[in-house]
Amino acid sequence: MLNTPPAVPSTPSVHAEGVSNDEFRAAMSRLAAGVVLVTAHEPALDPEGPGGEDVGMTATAFVSVSLDPPLVMVSLREGSRMDDLLDEQPLWGVSVLAESQRHIAGRFAMKGRISDRLLFEDIPYVRGEAAGAPLVGGALATLECRTEQRVTAGDHTLVVGRVLTASVPSADGGPLVHFKGRYRQLG
């Protein structure tokens, strides 16, 4: 007869504090958040080769940090393409998405998505003069930033950026909001 330990009931990831991943995710889904597209330009590996690639990701964990100096912060999943890129080069852009830009948010949030080059293909944008990152046309606001600080926080990296430029190219429409796991409109 084998001595086997008694079966332990399977539970979702529960942390020492007692909250499970599912409980935490459900609670935080009740916090409405604005939706932004964070972008950066990945320089070419070979200076003689093609001009590099634009990279983008949808984020809802984006906040204003300071007025003097002007600072913002975005939370990036540790080891994500954007986290790795912003660890190598400090310049990035942010487009605050309008309610009519839900398709852009969804496209850049997909898991197992196609190449970033194809994601940008039919989206109108301008290249920021300070950061060189794509800034989405029709966005409610755009910012160009330079990383000031990176802080590891659990399974994410908090990237604090100094705002180099800020503009309000479009006053039309309301913001795109994420609430209870879905993109929504105010009102």
MOGIGI-V521950 format. One record per helix or strand. SS is the DSSP state (A for helix, B for strand). FROM is the first residue (numbers start at 1). LEN is the number of residues. If there is no record, write none. Layout:
BEGIN
ss	from	len
SS	FROM	LEN
SS	FROM	LEN
END
This chain:
BEGIN
ss	from	len
B	14	1
B	20	1
A	21	8
B	33	2
B	36	7
B	53	7
B	62	5
B	71	7
A	81	8
B	91	6
B	98	1
A	99	11
A	116	5
B	125	3
B	134	3
B	141	13
B	156	12
B	175	5
B	182	4
END
